[in-house]
Amino acid sequence: MAQAAATREAIAVAAERLFARHGYAGTTIAAVAEEAGVTPKSVYALADKPGLLLLVVRRAEAAPRPEDTAGALLRRYPVERAFEEAAQAEPVLREAWRRHERARRAGLKALVRAAADAGRLRPGLTVGRATDTLWALVTWHAVALLVEQRGWTRAKLATWLDQLIETTLSGPPTQGS
């Protein structure tokens, strides 16, 4: 029992590492098996390739959250990139990606709703519009661009996120603030 759990964990960790590093198309069952130190048959006993990706996504969603949004985005964006890529190629994953995006938007809506309830939403901005704006901007795409292309650090990403959210919800800072 303990050996089986250790094997499942090794496979899941290897799959996450490879999907994050090489994307969905660049990751093979054979590579996952080699990285995990098991046979391909052991990997297939756990899941096929789409199933492995869903396992990795569920693990990322269930993992303890860092205290900051920037940390969560930095940790998750490579897997989210692989997930979106896979959803384009694998019909079986398309609805899972859509559900994932609906859940991501719902999480952002809760943040916006809390700001609105606290009176922090600028006049004329609806919860729906603010939610859609953040949903479109706070994505793995933006994080990848800023980190991979511009070399941003966790601290710089955190500052950007805080400013983006504040400006979106409350408007630009006033003079003297």
Secondary structure, DSSP 8 states (H G I E B T S, - for coil): -HHHHHHHHHHHHHHHHHHHHHTTTT--HHHHHHHHTS-HHHHHHH--HHHHHHHHHHHHHHS---SSHHHHHHHHHHHHHHHHHHHHH-HHHHHHHHHHHHHHHHHHHHHHHHHHHTT-S-TT--HHHHHHHHHHHSSHHHHHIIIIIT---HHHHHHHHHHHHHHHHH-S--TT-
